[in-house]
Amino acid sequence: MVVGMTILAAPTLAAEDATRLYAEHCAACHGGDRLGAIGPALLPENLGRLRKAEAEKVIAQGRDATQMPGHADKLSPEQIKVLAEYVYTPLAAVPSWGMAEIKASHVVSVDPAGLPARPQWTTDPLNLFTVVETGDHHVTILDGDSFKPLARFASRFALHGGAKYSPDGRFVYLASRDGWITKYDLYTLQIVAEIRAGVNTRNVAVSHDGRFLMVGNMLPHTLVALDARDLSPLQVIPVVGDEKATSRVSAVYTAPPRSSFVVALKDILEVWEIPYADDAGPVMNGFVHSYEKGLEEGISPGGRFQAIRIRTPDYLDDFFFDRTYERVMGASRDGKKGLVVDLDIKRKIAEIDLPGMPHLGSGIIFRKDGRDYMATPHLKEAVISIIDMETWKTVKRIPTLGPGFFMRSHENTGYAWIDVSMGKEKDAIQIIDLNAMEIARTLRPAPGRTTAHAEFDRSGKHVLISVMEADGELIVFDAERFEVVARMPMKRPVGKYNVFNKINYSSGTSH
């Protein structure tokens, strides 16, 4: 300010102010230790692709297609700058989380060998739903025939929505944002084992033969292989590229026909494929190599699970596979197009016109006139893109009421259900006629409330919708008449996952 002719500088914010601001505005989502919770870890190691000026913009304005709100109405420009500086300051010591720490966290509550062979209840074991309720950190096991809960139990903090199942549908595996992996027995409705595989974890995949789990971590930059029987740790795989550059894992997927895991990376221009068949060994282009030769050609040595590194022209942190799992569609959350990578010849074979931040992980495949088409929502644009999976051309863009996050269909229906929850009309659910490739109906089952994430039952006759509020609900619809069948109160049910559809890799749901 000005007093006479003397200019007094505004007081600068001290280090303790940065700590206080972080505690007040950031810690609830990103963890008091900055190691991540509902939101990702906020450390220099995790912010490599985000420039400091861009971070200031995110703090002020929020981030599209995420739960990150803007703080410009609460914080001054100087406070925002101080916060950005704070999250780019290295911790005095980032906790290491290697094999010793992982083993020390391992808890087996029930001997897997002593579990009964049959369900201890009477209903269809393949028509169950695992419902993740983040409102009070619980999981509900729902009977998909009666729509009655079989069990409800406390989960680890901030589960990642996607539940994964053993191939027979008996066990469900859950991953929390802070690295805990839980194995739950659906036959006896009890936790079998738990282990902490990382500090900040993205997701977990289950091998199609049911023997292994692969955990993808944001922090540390590792993949962790577990024995599916009791979650015993088998191998920690550092995610390291050329010149010792490391990367966060965006996601890890199972490719059943290939007996492999496929890994999306945030910070390295590569896709990784990790074979898990007993006779796989280190394999590159069909030839078995020694560990030394494999290292020269991009295969990481040092354990049973060896990564084949496939170079890509862009960062691909969102994936979708064709039916054969030979080709993977990828998109960068920062990019304006999609790429198609052939996992056999290990290179890009096509580009796809996909602006508006497509959410490929929520895409579906449907068949029309003898051809496979892929449909995907977009996180920034009010549109659904339809892609011909032979030509990789975008054949139609269907306007919607807003950007959406989830899309679901089923082999026994001609419709796909989408939300528009990333836009202003968060309470709308829209239904697409896949044959006509156009919107057939718009529903508002809970006016004024955020409504999202459709999931079909085993038969495809019913669709479950989440009202994603603290005092939310699940709404069951007749999939042909679009009429409400049942409503169940839930605490912010962010996702529900049908056993049959998941273990059969339904083309209408995420994998």
C-alpha positions in Angstrom: 0.0 0.0 0.0 1.0 3.7 -0.3 1.6 6.0 2.8 2.7 9.4 1.6 5.6 8.6 -0.7 6.6 5.3 1.1 5.8 1.9 -0.5 5.4 -0.9 2.0 5.8 -4.4 0.7 3.0 -6.9 1.4 4.0 -9.5 4.0 5.2 -12.7 2.5 3.8 -16.0 3.6 6.0 -18.1 5.8 6.6 -21.8 5.5 4.2 -22.6 8.3 1.5 -20.8 6.3 2.0 -23.2 3.4 1.7 -26.2 5.8 -1.5 -24.7 7.3 -3.0 -24.0 3.9 -2.3 -27.5 2.7 -3.9 -29.0 5.9 -7.0 -26.8 5.4 -7.6 -27.2 1.7 -5.7 -30.3 0.4 -5.1 -32.9 3.1 -8.6 -34.4 3.1 -8.2 -35.6 -0.4 -4.4 -35.9 -0.9 -3.4 -37.1 2.6 -1.9 -35.1 5.4 1.5 -36.6 4.4 1.0 -35.7 0.7 1.2 -39.4 -0.1 -2.3 -39.6 -1.5 -5.8 -40.7 -0.4 -8.9 -40.1 -2.5 -6.7 -37.9 -4.7 -3.2 -38.7 -5.9 0.0 -38.1 -4.1 1.3 -34.5 -4.3 5.1 -34.9 -4.6 7.7 -33.8 -7.1 8.1 -37.5 -8.1 4.4 -37.6 -9.0 4.1 -34.3 -10.7 6.8 -34.7 -13.4 4.5 -33.9 -16.4 2.8 -31.0 -14.7 4.6 -27.7 -14.8 4.4 -25.5 -11.7 2.5 -22.7 -13.5 0.0 -25.3 -14.6 -0.3 -26.6 -11.1 -1.2 -23.1 -9.9 -3.9 -23.0 -12.5 -5.3 -26.4 -11.3 -5.3 -25.2 -7.7 -7.2 -22.0 -8.8 -9.6 -23.4 -11.3 -9.8 -27.1 -10.6 -9.2 -29.9 -13.0 -11.6 -31.1 -15.7 -13.0 -34.6 -15.4 -11.8 -35.1 -11.8 -13.1 -34.3 -8.4 -10.5 -31.6 -8.0 -12.4 -28.3 -7.2 -11.1 -24.8 -7.9 -10.0 -22.7 -4.9 -9.8 -19.2 -6.5 -12.7 -18.1 -4.4 -11.0 -19.2 -1.2 -7.3 -18.5 -1.8 -5.4 -15.4 -2.9 -3.0 -15.6 -5.9 -0.1 -15.5 -3.4 -1.6 -18.4 -1.4 -2.1 -20.4 -4.5 1.5 -19.8 -5.5 2.7 -20.8 -2.0 0.7 -24.0 -2.2 2.1 -24.9 -5.6 5.6 -24.3 -4.3 4.8 -26.5 -1.3 3.7 -29.5 -3.3 6.8 -29.3 -5.5 9.0 -29.4 -2.4 10.5 -32.9 -1.8 9.6 -34.7 1.4 12.5 -35.1 3.8 12.1 -38.8 3.2 9.6 -40.5 0.9 8.7 -43.8 2.6 10.2 -46.7 0.8 7.8 -49.6 0.1 9.7 -52.6 -1.1 9.5 -56.3 -0.5 10.3 -56.1 3.2 7.6 -53.5 3.9 5.1 -55.4 1.7 5.7 -58.7 3.5 5.5 -57.0 6.9 2.0 -55.8 6.1 0.6 -59.2 5.1 -2.3 -60.5 7.1 -4.1 -63.8 6.4 -7.3 -64.0 8.4 -8.6 -67.3 7.0 -6.7 -70.3 5.8 -7.8 -70.5 2.1 -7.3 -74.3 2.2 -10.0 -74.6 4.9 -12.8 -72.8 3.0 -15.9 -74.7 2.1 -16.4 -75.7 -1.5 -20.0 -74.3 -1.8 -21.7 -71.0 -1.1 -23.1 -70.8 2.5 -26.3 -69.1 1.1 -28.9 -69.9 -1.6 -28.9 -67.6 -4.6 -27.1 -67.5 -8.0 -23.4 -67.0 -7.1 -22.7 -65.5 -10.6 -25.4 -62.8 -10.3 -23.9 -61.1 -7.3 -22.8 -57.4 -7.3 -20.0 -55.9 -5.4 -21.1 -52.4 -4.5 -18.4 -49.9 -3.4 -19.8 -47.3 -1.1 -17.3 -44.5 -0.5 -19.6 -42.4 1.6 -18.7 -44.4 4.7 -16.1 -46.7 3.3 -18.1 -49.9 3.1 -18.8 -52.6 0.5 -22.2 -54.3 0.0 -22.5 -57.7 -1.5 -25.9 -57.6 -3.4 -28.0 -60.5 -4.6 -28.8 -59.6 -8.2 -31.9 -61.7 -8.3 -33.7 -60.3 -5.2 -31.8 -57.0 -5.0 -31.3 -57.7 -1.3 -27.9 -57.3 0.5 -26.1 -60.5 1.5 -23.5 -58.7 3.5 -22.0 -55.3 4.2 -18.5 -54.8 5.6 -16.1 -52.0 6.3 -13.5 -51.5 3.6 -10.1 -49.8 3.5 -10.1 -46.1 3.0 -10.9 -44.8 -0.5 -11.3 -48.0 -2.5 -10.7 -47.7 -6.2 -14.1 -48.4 -7.7 -13.2 -51.4 -9.9 -13.6 -54.7 -8.2 -11.9 -57.7 -9.8 -12.9 -61.4 -9.5 -11.3 -64.8 -9.6 -12.1 -66.7 -12.8 -14.8 -68.8 -11.0 -16.4 -65.8 -9.5 -15.8 -66.9 -5.9 -13.3 -64.3 -4.7 -13.4 -60.5 -5.1 -10.2 -58.4 -5.0 -10.3 -54.8 -3.9 -7.6 -52.1 -4.1 -7.5 -49.0 -2.0 -5.9 -45.7 -3.0 -3.4 -46.1 -0.2 -2.2 -49.5 -1.4 -4.2 -52.1 0.4 -5.3 -55.2 -1.5 -8.2 -57.2 0.1 -9.2 -60.7 -0.9 -12.9 -61.4 0.1 -14.6 -64.8 -0.1 -18.1 -64.4 -1.6 -19.1 -68.0 -0.5 -18.5 -67.4 3.2 -18.8 -63.6 3.2 -15.5 -62.9 4.9 -12.1 -61.3 4.3 -9.5 -63.9 3.6 -6.3 -61.9 3.4 -4.9 -58.3 3.0 -1.6 -56.8 2.1 -0.3 -53.3 1.4 1.4 -53.4 -2.0 2.1 -49.7 -2.3 1.8 -46.2 -0.8 -0.5 -44.8 -3.6 -2.0 -47.5 -5.8 -3.9 -47.2 -9.0 -5.5 -50.7 -9.5 -5.1 -54.4 -9.5 -5.6 -57.1 -12.2 -6.2 -60.8 -11.9 -4.7 -63.3 -14.3 -7.3 -65.2 -16.3 -6.1 -68.5 -14.7 -6.7 -67.1 -11.2 -3.1 -67.6 -10.0 -1.7 -64.1 -9.9 -2.5 -60.6 -9.1 -0.6 -57.6 -10.5 -0.8 -54.3 -8.6 0.0 -51.0 -10.4 1.3 -48.2 -8.1 1.5 -44.5 -8.5 4.0 -44.4 -5.5 6.5 -45.9 -5.5 6.9 -46.4 -9.2 6.4 -50.2 -9.1 4.3 -53.1 -10.1 3.8 -55.8 -7.5 3.0 -59.4 -8.3 1.0 -61.4 -5.7 0.0 -65.0 -5.2 -3.8 -65.0 -5.6 -4.3 -67.8 -3.0 -3.3 -65.7 0.0 -1.9 -62.5 -1.4 1.7 -63.5 -0.7 4.1 -61.1 -2.5 6.0 -62.7 -5.3 7.9 -59.9 -7.0 8.4 -56.1 -7.0 9.0 -54.8 -10.5 10.5 -51.3 -10.8 8.8 -49.3 -13.6 12.0 -47.9 -15.2 12.5 -46.8 -18.8 15.5 -45.5 -20.7 18.2 -43.5 -18.8 16.6 -44.7 -15.5 13.5 -42.6 -15.9 10.7 -44.0 -13.7 6.9 -43.8 -14.2 3.7 -44.0 -12.3 1.4 -46.8 -13.4 -1.9 -45.5 -14.9 -3.5 -49.0 -14.9 -2.8 -52.7 -15.3 -5.1 -54.9 -17.3 -5.4 -58.7 -18.0 -5.3 -59.9 -21.6 -6.7 -63.4 -21.3 -5.9 -64.8 -24.8 -2.3 -63.7 -24.4 -1.8 -64.9 -20.8 -0.4 -61.6 -20.0 -0.8 -58.3 -18.1 -0.7 -55.1 -20.1 0.4 -51.9 -18.3 -0.4 -48.3 -19.1 2.3 -45.8 -18.0 1.9 -42.1 -17.1 5.4 -40.8 -17.5 7.2 -43.0 -20.0 6.4 -43.3 -23.7 5.9 -47.1 -23.5 3.3 -49.8 -23.0 4.4 -52.9 -21.1 3.3 -56.5 -21.6 4.1 -59.0 -18.9 3.5 -62.7 -19.8 2.5 -64.9 -16.9 2.2 -68.4 -18.5 4.6 -71.0 -17.1 6.3 -71.4 -20.4 6.5 -67.7 -21.3 10.0 -66.9 -20.1 11.4 -63.6 -21.4 9.8 -63.4 -24.9 10.3 -60.9 -27.6 8.7 -61.2 -31.1 8.3 -64.9 -30.5 11.9 -65.8 -29.5 13.1 -66.7 -26.1 16.1 -64.7 -24.9 18.6 -64.9 -22.2 18.2 -62.3 -19.4 21.2 -60.5 -20.7 19.9 -60.4 -24.3 16.4 -59.5 -23.0 17.8 -56.5 -21.1 19.4 -55.2 -24.3 16.1 -55.5 -26.2 13.9 -54.0 -23.5 12.9 -56.9 -21.2 13.5 -56.3 -17.5 15.3 -59.2 -15.8 15.3 -60.2 -12.2 12.3 -62.4 -11.6 9.6 -64.6 -12.9 7.6 -61.7 -14.4 9.5 -60.0 -17.3 8.2 -56.8 -18.9 8.2 -56.5 -22.7 8.5 -52.7 -23.4 6.7 -51.4 -26.4 7.5 -47.8 -27.4 4.6 -45.4 -28.2 4.6 -41.9 -29.8 2.4 -40.5 -26.9 1.7 -41.1 -23.3 -1.2 -43.6 -23.1 -2.8 -43.6 -19.7 -6.2 -44.9 -20.7 -6.8 -48.3 -22.6 -9.3 -50.3 -24.4 -8.8 -53.7 -26.1 -10.4 -55.3 -29.2 -12.0 -58.7 -28.7 -8.7 -60.6 -29.6 -6.6 -58.5 -27.2 -4.1 -58.2 -30.0 -4.8 -54.5 -30.5 -5.0 -51.9 -27.8 -6.5 -48.4 -28.2 -4.9 -45.8 -26.0 -5.4 -42.2 -25.2 -3.5 -39.6 -23.2 -5.5 -37.5 -20.9 -3.5 -34.5 -22.2 -3.9 -35.4 -25.9 -6.5 -34.9 -28.7 -6.4 -38.2 -30.4 -6.3 -41.9 -29.8 -3.7 -44.5 -30.9 -4.0 -48.2 -31.8 -1.0 -50.3 -30.8 -0.6 -53.9 -32.1 0.8 -56.0 -29.3 2.0 -58.7 -31.7 4.1 -56.4 -34.0 4.7 -54.0 -31.1 4.0 -50.7 -32.8 1.4 -48.1 -33.6 -0.8 -49.1 -36.5 -3.4 -46.3 -36.5 -4.5 -43.0 -35.1 -8.1 -42.3 -34.1 -9.9 -38.9 -34.2 -10.9 -38.6 -30.5 -10.7 -35.1 -29.2 -12.4 -34.1 -25.9 -10.5 -36.5 -23.6 -12.1 -39.9 -24.4 -12.7 -42.2 -21.4 -11.7 -45.4 -23.2 -11.6 -47.4 -20.0 -15.4 -47.1 -19.9 -15.9 -47.9 -23.5 -18.0 -50.8 -24.9 -18.0 -53.0 -28.0 -21.2 -53.8 -29.9 -21.8 -55.6 -33.2 -23.8 -54.1 -36.1 -24.1 -55.4 -39.6 -21.4 -57.9 -39.1 -18.8 -55.4 -37.8 -17.5 -54.6 -34.4 -17.8 -51.0 -33.2 -16.4 -49.4 -30.2 -18.3 -46.6 -28.3 -16.7 -44.3 -25.8 -17.8 -41.3 -23.7 -15.7 -38.1 -23.4 -14.7 -36.4 -20.2 -14.6 -32.9 -21.7 -17.1 -33.0 -24.6 -20.9 -33.7 -24.6 -20.6 -36.5 -27.1 -20.3 -40.3 -27.6 -17.9 -41.4 -30.3 -18.5 -44.5 -32.4 -15.5 -46.1 -33.9 -15.3 -48.8 -36.6 -12.8 -51.4 -35.3 -11.8 -52.5 -38.8 -10.9 -49.1 -40.3 -10.4 -47.3 -36.9 -12.4 -44.4 -38.3 -14.9 -42.4 -36.2 -18.2 -43.1 -37.9 -20.5 -41.1 -35.7 -20.5 -38.6 -32.8 -23.7 -38.7 -30.9 -24.5 -35.4 -29.0 -25.4 -35.8 -25.3 -26.5 -33.5 -22.5 -23.0 -33.2 -21.2 -19.6 -34.9 -20.8 -19.9 -38.4 -19.2 -17.7 -40.9 -17.3 -19.4 -44.3 -17.6 -21.0 -46.3 -20.4 -22.5 -49.8 -20.2 -24.3 -52.3 -22.4 -24.8 -56.1 -22.5 -24.9 -58.8 -25.1 -28.7 -59.3 -24.5 -29.7 -55.7 -25.2 -29.7 -53.3 -28.1 -29.1 -50.3 -25.8 -26.2 -48.6 -24.0 -26.7 -46.5 -20.9 -24.6 -43.4 -20.3 -24.3 -40.7 -17.6 -23.6 -37.1 -18.3 -22.2 -36.5 -14.8 -19.2 -34.4 -15.8 -21.5 -31.6 -17.0 -24.3 -29.4 -15.6 -27.1 -31.9 -16.0 -25.6 -34.4 -13.5 -29.0 -36.0 -12.8 -29.6 -37.3 -16.3 -29.1 -40.8 -17.7 -29.3 -41.2 -21.4 -30.0 -44.4 -23.3 -28.5 -45.0 -26.8 -30.2 -47.2 -29.4 -27.1 -49.0 -30.7 -28.6 -50.0 -34.0 -29.8 -46.5 -34.9 -26.8 -45.0 -33.1 -28.8 -42.2 -31.5 -30.3 -41.2 -28.2 -33.5 -43.2 -27.5 -34.5 -41.9 -24.1 -33.4 -39.6 -21.3 -34.2 -40.4 -17.7 -33.9 -38.4 -14.5 -34.4 -41.0 -11.8 -33.2 -38.7 -9.0 -33.8 -35.1 -10.0 -31.1 -32.7 -8.9 -28.7 -35.4 -7.7 -25.6 -36.8 -9.3 -26.5 -40.0 -11.1 -24.0 -42.3 -12.9 -22.5 -45.7 -13.5 -24.9 -48.1 -15.1 -24.3 -51.8 -14.6 -26.3 -54.7 -16.0 -27.2 -57.9 -14.2 -26.2 -61.3 -15.5 -29.2 -61.7 -17.8 -29.1 -58.1 -19.2 -32.7 -57.7 -18.1 -32.0 -55.2 -15.3 -29.7 -52.1 -15.1 -28.5 -50.7 -11.8 -27.8 -46.9 -11.5 -25.9 -45.1 -8.7 -27.0 -41.9 -7.1 -23.6 -40.7 -6.1 -24.5 -38.7 -3.0 -23.5 -39.1 0.7 -27.1 -40.3 1.3 -27.4 -41.9 -2.1 -29.1 -45.0 -3.5 -29.0 -47.7 -6.1 -31.9 -47.6 -8.6 -32.8 -50.8 -10.5 -34.4 -50.4 -13.9 -36.1 -52.8 -16.2 -33.7 -52.7 -19.2 -36.4 -52.9 -21.9 -39.2 -50.8 -20.4 -36.9 -48.3 -18.7 -39.0 -48.4 -15.6 -37.9 -48.4 -12.0 -38.0 -51.8 -10.3 -36.4 -51.1 -6.9 -34.5 -48.5 -4.9 -31.9 -49.2 -2.2 -30.4 -46.6 0.1 -26.6 -46.5 -0.1 -23.7 -44.2 1.1 -22.3 -42.7 -2.2 -22.2 -45.9 -4.2 -19.5 -45.1 -6.8 -19.6 -48.4 -8.6 -21.1 -51.9 -8.7 -19.7 -54.9 -10.5 -21.6 -58.0 -11.6 -19.7 -61.3 -11.2 -20.9 -63.0 -14.4 -20.3 -60.0 -16.6 -16.8 -59.4 -15.2 -15.5 -63.0 -15.3 -16.9 -63.5 -18.9 -15.3 -60.2 -20.0 -18.6 -58.9 -21.3 -18.2 -56.6 -24.3 -20.6 -54.2 -22.6 -18.6 -53.5 -19.4 -15.1 -52.4 -18.4 -12.5 -55.1 -17.8 
